[in-house]
Amino acid sequence: MSEGLVLDDSSEGAPPTPGATRKRPLGITALALLSGSASVLILVAGVLLLATSAFSRDTLFMGMVMFLLFSGMYGVCAIGLWRLQNWARWALILVSAALGVRGFPLAAIVAIPVMIYLVKPETARAFRVSSLVSTEDAS
């Protein structure tokens, strides 16, 4: 009964083995799911704003652009985190930093722990290609 999801630093610098997989830490899974949920909620909020708004057309257009932009960023980050793409880790760090500064102090309560978790060496290790182990080796 092989799960096939094992982290191993012993293959540092070695090319990935065909059929190899990586273990996704629980924290990354949670952040991917939360980012995906945030993407959907932001999109729904944007549509509701559009449907119920009494704002001018220009204000609505800019608001929708911002809602679509943030919804898209969170959606792309969610997919990248789920697939353990290192660019998604850095993108979420930047998005968290921007929103933490913009929405200080309330947004910072969420953004700072997310950024700290994503920069931890143990978390970064899960995104390394060299952490691949073939499912046969994991048995």
PyMOL commands that set and color helices and strands:
alter all, ss='L'
color gray80, all
select helices_A, chain A and resi 26-52+57-82+86-102+106-119+121-125+129-131
alter helices_A, ss='H'
color red, helices_A
select strands_A, chain A and resi 20-21+133-134
alter strands_A, ss='S'
color yellow, strands_A
deselect
rebuild
show_as cartoon
